[in-house]
């Protein structure tokens, strides 16, 4: 999987869980975000604005 903001490849654990987070928008669509983008944009509103 890739980060939807910076297109960096997200790592996975041995149980195939992503290393990062998933954010839902108003319509319920899920977006994957890496840790670096989480540091740049600390609030959910800032993350959704930069998608």
mmCIF entry with sequence, helices, sheets and N, C-alpha, C, O atoms, coordinates in Angstrom:
data_MODEL
# 
_entry.id   MODEL 
# 
_entity.id                         1 
_entity.type                       polymer 
_entity.pdbx_number_of_molecules   1 
# 
_entity_poly.entity_id                      1 
_entity_poly.type                           'polypeptide(L)' 
_entity_poly.nstd_linkage                   no 
_entity_poly.nstd_monomer                   no 
_entity_poly.pdbx_seq_one_letter_code       
;(UNK)(UNK)(UNK)(UNK)(UNK)(UNK)(UNK)(UNK)(UNK)(UNK)(UNK)(UNK)(UNK)(UNK)(UNK)(UNK)
(UNK)(UNK)(UNK)(UNK)(UNK)(UNK)(UNK)(UNK)(UNK)(UNK)(UNK)(UNK)(UNK)(UNK)(UNK)(UNK)
(UNK)(UNK)(UNK)(UNK)(UNK)(UNK)(UNK)(UNK)(UNK)(UNK)(UNK)(UNK)(UNK)(UNK)(UNK)(UNK)
(UNK)(UNK)(UNK)
;
_entity_poly.pdbx_seq_one_letter_code_can   XXXXXXXXXXXXXXXXXXXXXXXXXXXXXXXXXXXXXXXXXXXXXXXXXXX 
_entity_poly.pdbx_strand_id                 A 
# 
loop_
_entity_poly_seq.entity_id 
_entity_poly_seq.num 
_entity_poly_seq.mon_id 
_entity_poly_seq.hetero 
1 1  UNK n 
1 2  UNK n 
1 3  UNK n 
1 4  UNK n 
1 5  UNK n 
1 6  UNK n 
1 7  UNK n 
1 8  UNK n 
1 9  UNK n 
1 10 UNK n 
1 11 UNK n 
1 12 UNK n 
1 13 UNK n 
1 14 UNK n 
1 15 UNK n 
1 16 UNK n 
1 17 UNK n 
1 18 UNK n 
1 19 UNK n 
1 20 UNK n 
1 21 UNK n 
1 22 UNK n 
1 23 UNK n 
1 24 UNK n 
1 25 UNK n 
1 26 UNK n 
1 27 UNK n 
1 28 UNK n 
1 29 UNK n 
1 30 UNK n 
1 31 UNK n 
1 32 UNK n 
1 33 UNK n 
1 34 UNK n 
1 35 UNK n 
1 36 UNK n 
1 37 UNK n 
1 38 UNK n 
1 39 UNK n 
1 40 UNK n 
1 41 UNK n 
1 42 UNK n 
1 43 UNK n 
1 44 UNK n 
1 45 UNK n 
1 46 UNK n 
1 47 UNK n 
1 48 UNK n 
1 49 UNK n 
1 50 UNK n 
1 51 UNK n 
# 
_struct_asym.id          A 
_struct_asym.entity_id   1 
# 
loop_
_struct_conf.conf_type_id 
_struct_conf.id 
_struct_conf.pdbx_PDB_helix_id 
_struct_conf.beg_label_comp_id 
_struct_conf.beg_label_asym_id 
_struct_conf.beg_label_seq_id 
_struct_conf.pdbx_beg_PDB_ins_code 
_struct_conf.end_label_comp_id 
_struct_conf.end_label_asym_id 
_struct_conf.end_label_seq_id 
_struct_conf.pdbx_end_PDB_ins_code 
_struct_conf.beg_auth_comp_id 
_struct_conf.beg_auth_asym_id 
_struct_conf.beg_auth_seq_id 
_struct_conf.end_auth_comp_id 
_struct_conf.end_auth_asym_id 
_struct_conf.end_auth_seq_id 
_struct_conf.pdbx_PDB_helix_class 
_struct_conf.details 
_struct_conf.pdbx_PDB_helix_length 
HELX_P HELX_P1 AA1 UNK A 35 ? UNK A 40 ? UNK A 35 UNK A 40 1 ? 6 
HELX_P HELX_P2 AA2 UNK A 44 ? UNK A 49 ? UNK A 44 UNK A 49 1 ? 6 
# 
_struct_conf_type.id          HELX_P 
_struct_conf_type.criteria    ? 
_struct_conf_type.reference   ? 
# 
_struct_sheet.id               AA1 
_struct_sheet.type             ? 
_struct_sheet.number_strands   2 
_struct_sheet.details          ? 
# 
_struct_sheet_order.sheet_id     AA1 
_struct_sheet_order.range_id_1   1 
_struct_sheet_order.range_id_2   2 
_struct_sheet_order.offset       ? 
_struct_sheet_order.sense        anti-parallel 
# 
loop_
_struct_sheet_range.sheet_id 
_struct_sheet_range.id 
_struct_sheet_range.beg_label_comp_id 
_struct_sheet_range.beg_label_asym_id 
_struct_sheet_range.beg_label_seq_id 
_struct_sheet_range.pdbx_beg_PDB_ins_code 
_struct_sheet_range.end_label_comp_id 
_struct_sheet_range.end_label_asym_id 
_struct_sheet_range.end_label_seq_id 
_struct_sheet_range.pdbx_end_PDB_ins_code 
_struct_sheet_range.beg_auth_comp_id 
_struct_sheet_range.beg_auth_asym_id 
_struct_sheet_range.beg_auth_seq_id 
_struct_sheet_range.end_auth_comp_id 
_struct_sheet_range.end_auth_asym_id 
_struct_sheet_range.end_auth_seq_id 
AA1 1 UNK A 21 ? UNK A 24 ? UNK A 21 UNK A 24 
AA1 2 UNK A 30 ? UNK A 33 ? UNK A 30 UNK A 33 
# 
loop_
_atom_site.group_PDB 
_atom_site.id 
_atom_site.type_symbol 
_atom_site.label_atom_id 
_atom_site.label_alt_id 
_atom_site.label_comp_id 
_atom_site.label_asym_id 
_atom_site.label_entity_id 
_atom_site.label_seq_id 
_atom_site.pdbx_PDB_ins_code 
_atom_site.Cartn_x 
_atom_site.Cartn_y 
_atom_site.Cartn_z 
_atom_site.occupancy 
_atom_site.B_iso_or_equiv 
_atom_site.pdbx_formal_charge 
_atom_site.auth_seq_id 
_atom_site.auth_comp_id 
_atom_site.auth_asym_id 
_atom_site.auth_atom_id 
_atom_site.pdbx_PDB_model_num 
ATOM 1   N N  . UNK A 1 1  ? 0.842   -1.181  0.000  1.00 0.00 ? 1  UNK A N  1 
ATOM 2   C CA . UNK A 1 1  ? 0.000   0.000   0.000  1.00 0.00 ? 1  UNK A CA 1 
ATOM 3   C C  . UNK A 1 1  ? 0.886   1.243   0.000  1.00 0.00 ? 1  UNK A C  1 
ATOM 4   O O  . UNK A 1 1  ? 2.056   1.189   0.380  1.00 0.00 ? 1  UNK A O  1 
ATOM 5   N N  . UNK A 1 2  ? 0.319   2.341   -0.425 1.00 0.00 ? 2  UNK A N  1 
ATOM 6   C CA . UNK A 1 2  ? 1.048   3.603   -0.471 1.00 0.00 ? 2  UNK A CA 1 
ATOM 7   C C  . UNK A 1 2  ? 0.298   4.673   0.302  1.00 0.00 ? 2  UNK A C  1 
ATOM 8   O O  . UNK A 1 2  ? -0.924  4.624   0.446  1.00 0.00 ? 2  UNK A O  1 
ATOM 9   N N  . UNK A 1 3  ? 1.068   5.652   0.801  1.00 0.00 ? 3  UNK A N  1 
ATOM 10  C CA . UNK A 1 3  ? 0.484   6.814   1.453  1.00 0.00 ? 3  UNK A CA 1 
ATOM 11  C C  . UNK A 1 3  ? -0.224  7.638   0.383  1.00 0.00 ? 3  UNK A C  1 
ATOM 12  O O  . UNK A 1 3  ? 0.316   7.842   -0.705 1.00 0.00 ? 3  UNK A O  1 
ATOM 13  N N  . UNK A 1 4  ? -1.419  8.106   0.686  1.00 0.00 ? 4  UNK A N  1 
ATOM 14  C CA . UNK A 1 4  ? -2.186  8.842   -0.314 1.00 0.00 ? 4  UNK A CA 1 
ATOM 15  C C  . UNK A 1 4  ? -1.780  10.307  -0.414 1.00 0.00 ? 4  UNK A C  1 
ATOM 16  O O  . UNK A 1 4  ? -2.236  11.008  -1.318 1.00 0.00 ? 4  UNK A O  1 
ATOM 17  N N  . UNK A 1 5  ? -0.931  10.785  0.496  1.00 0.00 ? 5  UNK A N  1 
ATOM 18  C CA . UNK A 1 5  ? -0.456  12.169  0.415  1.00 0.00 ? 5  UNK A CA 1 
ATOM 19  C C  . UNK A 1 5  ? 0.884   12.224  -0.316 1.00 0.00 ? 5  UNK A C  1 
ATOM 20  O O  . UNK A 1 5  ? 1.032   12.963  -1.289 1.00 0.00 ? 5  UNK A O  1 
ATOM 21  N N  . UNK A 1 6  ? 1.865   11.436  0.154  1.00 0.00 ? 6  UNK A N  1 
ATOM 22  C CA . UNK A 1 6  ? 3.215   11.539  -0.402 1.00 0.00 ? 6  UNK A CA 1 
ATOM 23  C C  . UNK A 1 6  ? 3.600   10.363  -1.296 1.00 0.00 ? 6  UNK A C  1 
ATOM 24  O O  . UNK A 1 6  ? 4.693   10.372  -1.864 1.00 0.00 ? 6  UNK A O  1 
ATOM 25  N N  . UNK A 1 7  ? 2.756   9.366   -1.439 1.00 0.00 ? 7  UNK A N  1 
ATOM 26  C CA . UNK A 1 7  ? 2.979   8.176   -2.276 1.00 0.00 ? 7  UNK A CA 1 
ATOM 27  C C  . UNK A 1 7  ? 4.158   7.321   -1.825 1.00 0.00 ? 7  UNK A C  1 
ATOM 28  O O  . UNK A 1 7  ? 4.722   6.572   -2.622 1.00 0.00 ? 7  UNK A O  1 
ATOM 29  N N  . UNK A 1 8  ? 4.534   7.429   -0.551 1.00 0.00 ? 8  UNK A N  1 
ATOM 30  C CA . UNK A 1 8  ? 5.588   6.569   -0.014 1.00 0.00 ? 8  UNK A CA 1 
ATOM 31  C C  . UNK A 1 8  ? 4.997   5.201   0.292  1.00 0.00 ? 8  UNK A C  1 
ATOM 32  O O  . UNK A 1 8  ? 3.833   5.089   0.677  1.00 0.00 ? 8  UNK A O  1 
ATOM 33  N N  . UNK A 1 9  ? 5.808   4.164   0.118  1.00 0.00 ? 9  UNK A N  1 
ATOM 34  C CA . UNK A 1 9  ? 5.332   2.812   0.375  1.00 0.00 ? 9  UNK A CA 1 
ATOM 35  C C  . UNK A 1 9  ? 5.214   2.596   1.878  1.00 0.00 ? 9  UNK A C  1 
ATOM 36  O O  . UNK A 1 9  ? 6.133   2.914   2.632  1.00 0.00 ? 9  UNK A O  1 
ATOM 37  N N  . UNK A 1 10 ? 4.072   2.051   2.311  1.00 0.00 ? 10 UNK A N  1 
ATOM 38  C CA . UNK A 1 10 ? 3.843   1.765   3.726  1.00 0.00 ? 10 UNK A CA 1 
ATOM 39  C C  . UNK A 1 10 ? 4.300   0.349   4.035  1.00 0.00 ? 10 UNK A C  1 
ATOM 40  O O  . UNK A 1 10 ? 4.036   -0.578  3.269  1.00 0.00 ? 10 UNK A O  1 
ATOM 41  N N  . UNK A 1 11 ? 4.988   0.185   5.163  1.00 0.00 ? 11 UNK A N  1 
ATOM 42  C CA . UNK A 1 11 ? 5.417   -1.137  5.577  1.00 0.00 ? 11 UNK A CA 1 
ATOM 43  C C  . UNK A 1 11 ? 4.273   -1.910  6.197  1.00 0.00 ? 11 UNK A C  1 
ATOM 44  O O  . UNK A 1 11 ? 3.232   -1.346  6.536  1.00 0.00 ? 11 UNK A O  1 
ATOM 45  N N  . UNK A 1 12 ? 4.481   -3.216  6.339  1.00 0.00 ? 12 UNK A N  1 
ATOM 46  C CA . UNK A 1 12 ? 3.477   -4.073  6.953  1.00 0.00 ? 12 UNK A CA 1 
ATOM 47  C C  . UNK A 1 12 ? 4.133   -4.924  8.026  1.00 0.00 ? 12 UNK A C  1 
ATOM 48  O O  . UNK A 1 12 ? 5.314   -5.260  7.929  1.00 0.00 ? 12 UNK A O  1 
ATOM 49  N N  . UNK A 1 13 ? 3.366   -5.270  9.042  1.00 0.00 ? 13 UNK A N  1 
ATOM 50  C CA . UNK A 1 13 ? 3.853   -6.182  10.059 1.00 0.00 ? 13 UNK A CA 1 
ATOM 51  C C  . UNK A 1 13 ? 3.735   -7.611  9.526  1.00 0.00 ? 13 UNK A C  1 
ATOM 52  O O  . UNK A 1 13 ? 3.248   -7.820  8.415  1.00 0.00 ? 13 UNK A O  1 
ATOM 53  N N  . UNK A 1 14 ? 4.172   -8.579  10.301 1.00 0.00 ? 14 UNK A N  1 
ATOM 54  C CA . UNK A 1 14 ? 4.098   -9.960  9.841  1.00 0.00 ? 14 UNK A CA 1 
ATOM 55  C C  . UNK A 1 14 ? 2.662   -10.462 9.760  1.00 0.00 ? 14 UNK A C  1 
ATOM 56  O O  . UNK A 1 14 ? 2.404   -11.483 9.122  1.00 0.00 ? 14 UNK A O  1 
ATOM 57  N N  . UNK A 1 15 ? 1.725   -9.766  10.392 1.00 0.00 ? 15 UNK A N  1 
ATOM 58  C CA . UNK A 1 15 ? 0.311   -10.116 10.293 1.00 0.00 ? 15 UNK A CA 1 
ATOM 59  C C  . UNK A 1 15 ? -0.411  -9.326  9.211  1.00 0.00 ? 15 UNK A C  1 
ATOM 60  O O  . UNK A 1 15 ? -1.641  -9.326  9.157  1.00 0.00 ? 15 UNK A O  1 
ATOM 61  N N  . UNK A 1 16 ? 0.352   -8.649  8.342  1.00 0.00 ? 16 UNK A N  1 
ATOM 62  C CA . UNK A 1 16 ? -0.158  -7.875  7.210  1.00 0.00 ? 16 UNK A CA 1 
ATOM 63  C C  . UNK A 1 16 ? -0.970  -6.651  7.625  1.00 0.00 ? 16 UNK A C  1 
ATOM 64  O O  . UNK A 1 16 ? -1.868  -6.218  6.903  1.00 0.00 ? 16 UNK A O  1 
ATOM 65  N N  . UNK A 1 17 ? -0.645  -6.093  8.800  1.00 0.00 ? 17 UNK A N  1 
ATOM 66  C CA . UNK A 1 17 ? -1.255  -4.821  9.208  1.00 0.00 ? 17 UNK A CA 1 
ATOM 67  C C  . UNK A 1 17 ? -0.319  -3.716  8.754  1.00 0.00 ? 17 UNK A C  1 
ATOM 68  O O  . UNK A 1 17 ? 0.901   -3.872  8.803  1.00 0.00 ? 17 UNK A O  1 
ATOM 69  N N  . UNK A 1 18 ? -0.893  -2.584  8.308  1.00 0.00 ? 18 UNK A N  1 
ATOM 70  C CA . UNK A 1 18 ? -0.061  -1.493  7.807  1.00 0.00 ? 18 UNK A CA 1 
ATOM 71  C C  . UNK A 1 18 ? 0.608   -0.757  8.963  1.00 0.00 ? 18 UNK A C  1 
ATOM 72  O O  . UNK A 1 18 ? 0.061   -0.667  10.062 1.00 0.00 ? 18 UNK A O  1 
ATOM 73  N N  . UNK A 1 19 ? 1.795   -0.235  8.694  1.00 0.00 ? 19 UNK A N  1 
ATOM 74  C CA . UNK A 1 19 ? 2.491   0.617   9.651  1.00 0.00 ? 19 UNK A CA 1 
ATOM 75  C C  . UNK A 1 19 ? 2.166   2.046   9.236  1.00 0.00 ? 19 UNK A C  1 
ATOM 76  O O  . UNK A 1 19 ? 2.778   2.592   8.318  1.00 0.00 ? 19 UNK A O  1 
ATOM 77  N N  . UNK A 1 20 ? 1.216   2.632   9.907  1.00 0.00 ? 20 UNK A N  1 
ATOM 78  C CA . UNK A 1 20 ? 0.677   3.938   9.567  1.00 0.00 ? 20 UNK A CA 1 
ATOM 79  C C  . UNK A 1 20 ? -0.713  4.026   10.149 1.00 0.00 ? 20 UNK A C  1 
ATOM 80  O O  . UNK A 1 20 ? -1.000  3.391   11.164 1.00 0.00 ? 20 UNK A O  1 
ATOM 81  N N  . UNK A 1 21 ? -1.575  4.793   9.531  1.00 0.00 ? 21 UNK A N  1 
ATOM 82  C CA . UNK A 1 21 ? -2.936  4.913   10.036 1.00 0.00 ? 21 UNK A CA 1 
ATOM 83  C C  . UNK A 1 21 ? -3.913  5.013   8.878  1.00 0.00 ? 21 UNK A C  1 
ATOM 84  O O  . UNK A 1 21 ? -3.532  5.256   7.733  1.00 0.00 ? 21 UNK A O  1 
ATOM 85  N N  . UNK A 1 22 ? -5.180  4.821   9.209  1.00 0.00 ? 22 UNK A N  1 
ATOM 86  C CA . UNK A 1 22 ? -6.258  4.929   8.235  1.00 0.00 ? 22 UNK A CA 1 
ATOM 87  C C  . UNK A 1 22 ? -7.186  6.042   8.712  1.00 0.00 ? 22 UNK A C  1 
ATOM 88  O O  . UNK A 1 22 ? -7.596  6.057   9.872  1.00 0.00 ? 22 UNK A O  1 
ATOM 89  N N  . UNK A 1 23 ? -7.518  6.981   7.812  1.00 0.00 ? 23 UNK A N  1 
ATOM 90  C CA . UNK A 1 23 ? -8.394  8.103   8.140  1.00 0.00 ? 23 UNK A CA 1 
ATOM 91  C C  . UNK A 1 23 ? -9.621  8.019   7.229  1.00 0.00 ? 23 UNK A C  1 
ATOM 92  O O  . UNK A 1 23 ? -9.492  7.824   6.021  1.00 0.00 ? 23 UNK A O  1 
ATOM 93  N N  . UNK A 1 24 ? -10.798 8.167   7.810  1.00 0.00 ? 24 UNK A N  1 
ATOM 94  C CA . UNK A 1 24 ? -12.031 8.170   7.023  1.00 0.00 ? 24 UNK A CA 1 
ATOM 95  C C  . UNK A 1 24 ? -12.443 9.602   6.722  1.00 0.00 ? 24 UNK A C  1 
ATOM 96  O O  . UNK A 1 24 ? -12.334 10.480  7.578  1.00 0.00 ? 24 UNK A O  1 
ATOM 97  N N  . UNK A 1 25 ? -12.922 9.839   5.490  1.00 0.00 ? 25 UNK A N  1 
ATOM 98  C CA . UNK A 1 25 ? -13.447 11.158  5.143  1.00 0.00 ? 25 UNK A CA 1 
ATOM 99  C C  . UNK A 1 25 ? -14.938 11.222  5.450  1.00 0.00 ? 25 UNK A C  1 
ATOM 100 O O  . UNK A 1 25 ? -15.486 10.302  6.058  1.00 0.00 ? 25 UNK A O  1 
ATOM 101 N N  . UNK A 1 26 ? -15.598 12.302  5.035  1.00 0.00 ? 26 UNK A N  1 
ATOM 102 C CA . UNK A 1 26 ? -17.014 12.500  5.337  1.00 0.00 ? 26 UNK A CA 1 
ATOM 103 C C  . UNK A 1 26 ? -17.897 11.426  4.706  1.00 0.00 ? 26 UNK A C  1 
ATOM 104 O O  . UNK A 1 26 ? -18.931 11.064  5.269  1.00 0.00 ? 26 UNK A O  1 
ATOM 105 N N  . UNK A 1 27 ? -17.501 10.922  3.556  1.00 0.00 ? 27 UNK A N  1 
ATOM 106 C CA . UNK A 1 27 ? -18.293 9.921   2.846  1.00 0.00 ? 27 UNK A CA 1 
ATOM 107 C C  . UNK A 1 27 ? -18.033 8.501   3.345  1.00 0.00 ? 27 UNK A C  1 
ATOM 108 O O  . UNK A 1 27 ? -18.719 7.569   2.926  1.00 0.00 ? 27 UNK A O  1 
ATOM 109 N N  . UNK A 1 28 ? -17.055 8.323   4.232  1.00 0.00 ? 28 UNK A N  1 
ATOM 110 C CA . UNK A 1 28 ? -16.743 7.011   4.774  1.00 0.00 ? 28 UNK A CA 1 
ATOM 111 C C  . UNK A 1 28 ? -15.625 6.286   4.047  1.00 0.00 ? 28 UNK A C  1 
ATOM 112 O O  . UNK A 1 28 ? -15.312 5.143   4.382  1.00 0.00 ? 28 UNK A O  1 
ATOM 113 N N  . UNK A 1 29 ? -15.011 6.933   3.048  1.00 0.00 ? 29 UNK A N  1 
ATOM 114 C CA . UNK A 1 29 ? -13.915 6.308   2.327  1.00 0.00 ? 29 UNK A CA 1 
ATOM 115 C C  . UNK A 1 29 ? -12.661 6.320   3.192  1.00 0.00 ? 29 UNK A C  1 
ATOM 116 O O  . UNK A 1 29 ? -12.380 7.314   3.860  1.00 0.00 ? 29 UNK A O  1 
ATOM 117 N N  . UNK A 1 30 ? -11.903 5.218   3.184  1.00 0.00 ? 30 UNK A N  1 
ATOM 118 C CA . UNK A 1 30 ? -10.706 5.098   3.998  1.00 0.00 ? 30 UNK A CA 1 
ATOM 119 C C  . UNK A 1 30 ? -9.476  5.532   3.198  1.00 0.00 ? 30 UNK A C  1 
ATOM 120 O O  . UNK A 1 30 ? -9.331  5.177   2.028  1.00 0.00 ? 30 UNK A O  1 
ATOM 121 N N  . UNK A 1 31 ? -8.600  6.297   3.833  1.00 0.00 ? 31 UNK A N  1 
ATOM 122 C CA . UNK A 1 31 ? -7.351  6.761   3.230  1.00 0.00 ? 31 UNK A CA 1 
ATOM 123 C C  . UNK A 1 31 ? -6.198  6.334   4.126  1.00 0.00 ? 31 UNK A C  1 
ATOM 124 O O  . UNK A 1 31 ? -6.258  6.509   5.343  1.00 0.00 ? 31 UNK A O  1 
ATOM 125 N N  . UNK A 1 32 ? -5.140  5.769   3.527  1.00 0.00 ? 32 UNK A N  1 
ATOM 126 C CA . UNK A 1 32 ? -3.972  5.341   4.302  1.00 0.00 ? 32 UNK A CA 1 
ATOM 127 C C  . UNK A 1 32 ? -2.948  6.466   4.340  1.00 0.00 ? 32 UNK A C  1 
ATOM 128 O O  . UNK A 1 32 ? -2.673  7.108   3.326  1.00 0.00 ? 32 UNK A O  1 
ATOM 129 N N  . UNK A 1 33 ? -2.382  6.696   5.533  1.00 0.00 ? 33 UNK A N  1 
ATOM 130 C CA . UNK A 1 33 ? -1.449  7.788   5.754  1.00 0.00 ? 33 UNK A CA 1 
ATOM 131 C C  . UNK A 1 33 ? -0.205  7.240   6.463  1.00 0.00 ? 33 UNK A C  1 
ATOM 132 O O  . UNK A 1 33 ? -0.327  6.429   7.381  1.00 0.00 ? 33 UNK A O  1 
ATOM 133 N N  . UNK A 1 34 ? 0.994   7.678   6.043  1.00 0.00 ? 34 UNK A N  1 
ATOM 134 C CA . UNK A 1 34 ? 2.236   7.246   6.684  1.00 0.00 ? 34 UNK A CA 1 
ATOM 135 C C  . UNK A 1 34 ? 2.522   8.098   7.922  1.00 0.00 ? 34 UNK A C  1 
ATOM 136 O O  . UNK A 1 34 ? 1.883   9.127   8.140  1.00 0.00 ? 34 UNK A O  1 
ATOM 137 N N  . UNK A 1 35 ? 3.497   7.654   8.732  1.00 0.00 ? 35 UNK A N  1 
ATOM 138 C CA . UNK A 1 35 ? 3.835   8.368   9.958  1.00 0.00 ? 35 UNK A CA 1 
ATOM 139 C C  . UNK A 1 35 ? 4.430   9.748   9.683  1.00 0.00 ? 35 UNK A C  1 
ATOM 140 O O  . UNK A 1 35 ? 4.197   10.682  10.451 1.00 0.00 ? 35 UNK A O  1 
ATOM 141 N N  . UNK A 1 36 ? 5.201   9.892   8.593  1.00 0.00 ? 36 UNK A N  1 
ATOM 142 C CA . UNK A 1 36 ? 5.794   11.188  8.288  1.00 0.00 ? 36 UNK A CA 1 
ATOM 143 C C  . UNK A 1 36 ? 4.722   12.232  7.973  1.00 0.00 ? 36 UNK A C  1 
ATOM 144 O O  . UNK A 1 36 ? 4.836   13.383  8.394  1.00 0.00 ? 36 UNK A O  1 
ATOM 145 N N  . UNK A 1 37 ? 3.699   11.843  7.245  1.00 0.00 ? 37 UNK A N  1 
ATOM 146 C CA . UNK A 1 37 ? 2.609   12.773  6.942  1.00 0.00 ? 37 UNK A CA 1 
ATOM 147 C C  . UNK A 1 37 ? 1.771   13.066  8.185  1.00 0.00 ? 37 UNK A C  1 
ATOM 148 O O  . UNK A 1 37 ? 1.200   14.150  8.308  1.00 0.00 ? 37 UNK A O  1 
ATOM 149 N N  . UNK A 1 38 ? 1.697   12.109  9.104  1.00 0.00 ? 38 UNK A N  1 
ATOM 150 C CA . UNK A 1 38 ? 0.999   12.350  10.362 1.00 0.00 ? 38 UNK A CA 1 
ATOM 151 C C  . UNK A 1 38 ? 1.724   13.412  11.182 1.00 0.00 ? 38 UNK A C  1 
ATOM 152 O O  . UNK A 1 38 ? 1.089   14.222  11.857 1.00 0.00 ? 38 UNK A O  1 
ATOM 153 N N  . UNK A 1 39 ? 3.054   13.407  11.124 1.00 0.00 ? 39 UNK A N  1 
ATOM 154 C CA . UNK A 1 39 ? 3.833   14.418  11.845 1.00 0.00 ? 39 UNK A CA 1 
ATOM 155 C C  . UNK A 1 39 ? 3.662   15.796  11.217 1.00 0.00 ? 39 UNK A C  1 
ATOM 156 O O  . UNK A 1 39 ? 3.581   16.797  11.930 1.00 0.00 ? 39 UNK A O  1 
ATOM 157 N N  . UNK A 1 40 ? 3.605   15.857  9.873  1.00 0.00 ? 40 UNK A N  1 
ATOM 158 C CA . UNK A 1 40 ? 3.444   17.135  9.176  1.00 0.00 ? 40 UNK A CA 1 
ATOM 159 C C  . UNK A 1 40 ? 2.058   17.730  9.407  1.00 0.00 ? 40 UNK A C  1 
ATOM 160 O O  . UNK A 1 40 ? 1.915   18.939  9.592  1.00 0.00 ? 40 UNK A O  1 
ATOM 161 N N  . UNK A 1 41 ? 1.039   16.870  9.395  1.00 0.00 ? 41 UNK A N  1 
ATOM 162 C CA . UNK A 1 41 ? -0.350  17.311  9.521  1.00 0.00 ? 41 UNK A CA 1 
ATOM 163 C C  . UNK A 1 41 ? -0.977  16.628  10.736 1.00 0.00 ? 41 UNK A C  1 
ATOM 164 O O  . UNK A 1 41 ? -1.520  15.531  10.605 1.00 0.00 ? 41 UNK A O  1 
ATOM 165 N N  . UNK A 1 42 ? -0.913  17.251  11.911 1.00 0.00 ? 42 UNK A N  1 
ATOM 166 C CA . UNK A 1 42 ? -1.324  16.568  13.146 1.00 0.00 ? 42 UNK A CA 1 
ATOM 167 C C  . UNK A 1 42 ? -2.834  16.360  13.308 1.00 0.00 ? 42 UNK A C  1 
ATOM 168 O O  . UNK A 1 42 ? -3.236  15.461  14.046 1.00 0.00 ? 42 UNK A O  1 
ATOM 169 N N  . UNK A 1 43 ? -3.675  17.145  12.656 1.00 0.00 ? 43 UNK A N  1 
ATOM 170 C CA . UNK A 1 43 ? -5.117  16.978  12.847 1.00 0.00 ? 43 UNK A CA 1 
ATOM 171 C C  . UNK A 1 43 ? -5.748  16.294  11.633 1.00 0.00 ? 43 UNK A C  1 
ATOM 172 O O  . UNK A 1 43 ? -5.207  16.326  10.528 1.00 0.00 ? 43 UNK A O  1 
ATOM 173 N N  . UNK A 1 44 ? -6.890  15.686  11.869 1.00 0.00 ? 44 UNK A N  1 
ATOM 174 C CA . UNK A 1 44 ? -7.605  14.974  10.810 1.00 0.00 ? 44 UNK A CA 1 
ATOM 175 C C  . UNK A 1 44 ? -8.038  15.930  9.710  1.00 0.00 ? 44 UNK A C  1 
ATOM 176 O O  . UNK A 1 44 ? -8.015  15.568  8.534  1.00 0.00 ? 44 UNK A O  1 
ATOM 177 N N  . UNK A 1 45 ? -8.432  17.145  10.073 1.00 0.00 ? 45 UNK A N  1 
ATOM 178 C CA . UNK A 1 45 ? -8.877  18.116  9.079  1.00 0.00 ? 45 UNK A CA 1 
ATOM 179 C C  . UNK A 1 45 ? -7.744  18.519  8.145  1.00 0.00 ? 45 UNK A C  1 
ATOM 180 O O  . UNK A 1 45 ? -7.961  18.677  6.944  1.00 0.00 ? 45 UNK A O  1 
ATOM 181 N N  . UNK A 1 46 ? -6.532  18.688  8.685  1.00 0.00 ? 46 UNK A N  1 
ATOM 182 C CA . UNK A 1 46 ? -5.383  19.040  7.850  1.00 0.00 ? 46 UNK A CA 1 
ATOM 183 C C  . UNK A 1 46 ? -5.025  17.897  6.900  1.00 0.00 ? 46 UNK A C  1 
ATOM 184 O O  . UNK A 1 46 ? -4.665  18.133  5.746  1.00 0.00 ? 46 UNK A O  1 
ATOM 185 N N  . UNK A 1 47 ? -5.125  16.662  7.386  1.00 0.00 ? 47 UNK A N  1 
ATOM 186 C CA . UNK A 1 47 ? -4.820  15.490  6.538  1.00 0.00 ? 47 UNK A CA 1 
ATOM 187 C C  . UNK A 1 47 ? -5.811  15.426  5.380  1.00 0.00 ? 47 UNK A C  1 
ATOM 188 O O  . UNK A 1 47 ? -5.408  15.259  4.229  1.00 0.00 ? 47 UNK A O  1 
ATOM 189 N N  . UNK A 1 48 ? -7.098  15.556  5.674  1.00 0.00 ? 48 UNK A N  1 
ATOM 190 C CA . UNK A 1 48 ? -8.110  15.467  4.614  1.00 0.00 ? 48 UNK A CA 1 
ATOM 191 C C  . UNK A 1 48 ? -8.000  16.619  3.633  1.00 0.00 ? 48 UNK A C  1 
ATOM 192 O O  . UNK A 1 48 ? -8.308  16.450  2.453  1.00 0.00 ? 48 UNK A O  1 
ATOM 193 N N  . UNK A 1 49 ? -7.566  17.798  4.094  1.00 0.00 ? 49 UNK A N  1 
ATOM 194 C CA . UNK A 1 49 ? -7.407  18.939  3.196  1.00 0.00 ? 49 UNK A CA 1 
ATOM 195 C C  . UNK A 1 49 ? -6.261  18.696  2.200  1.00 0.00 ? 49 UNK A C  1 
ATOM 196 O O  . UNK A 1 49 ? -6.319  19.175  1.067  1.00 0.00 ? 49 UNK A O  1 
ATOM 197 N N  . UNK A 1 50 ? -5.225  17.960  2.614  1.00 0.00 ? 50 UNK A N  1 
ATOM 198 C CA . UNK A 1 50 ? -4.059  17.714  1.754  1.00 0.00 ? 50 UNK A CA 1 
ATOM 199 C C  . UNK A 1 50 ? -4.172  16.478  0.885  1.00 0.00 ? 50 UNK A C  1 
ATOM 200 O O  . UNK A 1 50 ? -3.230  16.158  0.160  1.00 0.00 ? 50 UNK A O  1 
ATOM 201 N N  . UNK A 1 51 ? -5.277  15.781  0.932  1.00 0.00 ? 51 UNK A N  1 
ATOM 202 C CA . UNK A 1 51 ? -5.466  14.629  0.045  1.00 0.00 ? 51 UNK A CA 1 
ATOM 203 C C  . UNK A 1 51 ? -5.715  15.122  -1.310 1.00 0.00 ? 51 UNK A C  1 
ATOM 204 O O  . UNK A 1 51 ? -5.904  14.328  -2.231 1.00 0.00 ? 51 UNK A O  1 
# 
